[in-house]
């Protein structure tokens, strides 16, 4: 008999720690499942839209493209600021809607890049994300200060991207992409640690579910943005 596997041989503190550890693993697994499902939904919608000339013409050849581009940003802001005032089921549904809208928006990459290079970049992103998130989950180092620096860099990245819409500078786009890869790589580790740290075993099911949705949304954004930035370097453009 393995005494460590039997709770009656544990002290009260050990039993509590084991209970928290099991709960944390279940919580993080829920976060990753939501996040992976969101990425999968985005990919499916993106492929469906990209494979339909009519859908592409409707979305990107009409003013509807502005809705598809702006709606995801508006929705993620709504979820972030209203999460405490909606039910967990509503938050989860909004996350699926957001992932689907992102899929429609990202369908344009199939027009610019080859499918093979998109698939290759996706798997490279998945491997990098998995390694970085694992580091964020297991490291004992406090990434708070590092994360604050990354968040400031993210705001700078957003401002630079908006400016480059008007400048259309290839060099500036290269710099933005390079900085983006570094920033979202760091944010993946930082956000994973933060998501882990906000877990509390005493949370009710509703609060725990909302935390899982918000955690999934955060990691989803890290993954998608890392993928887009890497695609600028690894993607092969169509002739």
N, C-alpha and C positions, 0 to 999 in steps of 0.2 A: 504493500500500500504506500502511495506517495503522500506523506503527511501534508505537503504544501498544497495539495489539491483538495483537502478536506477542511471545510470552514471551522469545524469544531476544534482544530488544533491551532487556529489563528487567535491572536489577541484581538480585542475590539478594534484597535487602531488599524491592524492589518486587514481585518474584515471590511472596515469602512473604506480603506484605500483600494481594496480589490473591487468593491462595489462601484466606486467612482471611476476606476479604470475601465471596467466593463461598460459603464454608461457612456464614458467619453468615446470609446471605440465605436459604439453604436451610433452616437451622435455624429461623429466624423464620417462614418460610413454613409449615413443618411445625407450629409452634405455632399459627399463625392457622388453619390447616386443621382441626386438632383442635378448636380452640375454636369455630369456625363450625359444624362438624359437630355438636358438642355442643348448641349453641344451636338448630340445626335439629331435632335429635332431641327436645329439650325442647318445641319448638313443635308438632311433629307429635303427640307423646303428649298434650300439653295439649289440642289440638283434638279428638283422638279421644275422650278422656275427657269433655270438655265437650259433645260432640255425642251422648253416650249417657246418657239419663236413668238407666238401670240402673247404669251405672258411677259416675255422680255420687252416686246414692243409696247404693251400696255403700261408696264411699270416704269420703264426707262425712256420711253418715247413720248410720254405725256406728263402733265404736271403732277401726276400721281407719284412720280419719283421723289418729289419733295416730302410727300406724306411718309413714304417708306423710309426716307433718310432721317426725318425729324421725329417721327413717332417713337422709334426705339429710345431715343434720348429722353423724350418727354416721359415715356413710361417708366424708365429706370429711375428717373428723378421722383416720380410719383410713388413708386414702390419704396424707395429709400426714405422719403419724408413722411409717408403715411402708414408705414408698416405697423406702428403701434395702434392704429385706429381701424385696421381691417382684420378680418378673420384669417387664420392660417390658411384655410382652404382657398380664400380669395387671393391671398398673396401667392400661393402656389400656382393658381390659374393664371395670374398676371405674369408670373415668371415664364410659363409656357407660351403665352401670347408674345412676350418680349422675344423669346428665343426664335419663334416663328417669324416675327417681323425682321429680326436680324438675318434670318436665312434668306428672306426675299431681298433684303438690301445687299447681301454679300453675293447674290447670284451674278452680279456684274463682274466678279473676278474671273468667271469662266469665259467671259468675252475677251479679257485681257491676257490671261495666262493659260497655258496648256493644262489639261486635266491631270496629266502625269506629274507635272511639277507641283500642282496644288496638293495632290495626294502625298507626294514625297515630303513637302513642307509640313503637311498636317501631322504625319507620323514623327517627324523630327520635333515638332512643337510638343506633341504628346509626351515624347521621351524626356524632353527638357523640362516640361511642366511637372511631370511625375517626380523627377529627381529633385527639383527645387522645392516642391511642396513637401516631399518627404524630409528634406533638410529642415524646412520650417517647422515641421511637426516634431522632429526628434531632437533638434538642437537645444542645448541648455543656455545658449547665449541670448540675451535680451536684445531683440531687434527693433525695439521701440524708436531709439534715436536714428537708426538706419532708415526706418520706415518714414519718419518725419521728413528726412532729406528726400526720399523718393517721392513722397506726396507733393513736395514743393517742385520737384523736377517734373512731375506729371502736369501740374498747372502750367509750367513753362512750355511743356510739349504741346498742350492744347492751344496755348496762345500762338506758338510758332506755326502750328498746323493751320490755324485760321488765317494768319498773315500770308502763309504760302498759297492759300487759295487764290489770292489776288496776284501774288508775285509769280507763281507757277515756276519756281526755281528748281531745277533738277538737283543742283548741289545742296540746296537747303532741304529738299525732300530726302536726300541721302543721309544728311546729318540727323534729321528728325527720325528716320527709320532706325539708324544706329543707336541713337539715344533711347528710342522706344524699346528696343530689344533689351537694353541694360535695365531700364526702369521697370518694365513689366516682369523681367526675370526676378529682380529684387522684390517687387511687390508680391509675387507668387509666394515666396518664402515668408515674407512679413505678414501677409494676409492670412496664410495658413496658421501661423503662430497666434495671431490675434483671434482667429475663429476658435482655435483650441482653447485659448485662455478665457473666452467669455462663456464657456460651458459651465453650468452650475447644476449639480445633481438634484437640487431642490426645485428646479424649474418645473412648472406644470406642463402638461402636454401641449397646450396652445402656445405658450412662450417658447418651448423647446422647438416646436415646429417652425415658428417664425424665425428663430435664430438659424435653423437649418436652411431655410429658404434664402435668407439674406447672405449666409455664408456661401451657399451655392452660387448666388448671383455675383458675389464678389469674385470668386474663383473663376466663374464663367467669363467675366469681363477680362480678367488677367489672361486667360487662355486665348480668347478671341483676339485680343489686341496683340499678344505675343505672336500669334499666327500671322496676323496681317503685317506686322513689322518684318518678320522673317521672310514673308512672301516677297517683299520688295528686293531681297537679296537672292533668294533661292528660286523664285518663280521664273519660268521661261516664258517670255512673251510670244504670243502668236504673231505670225507674219502678217 
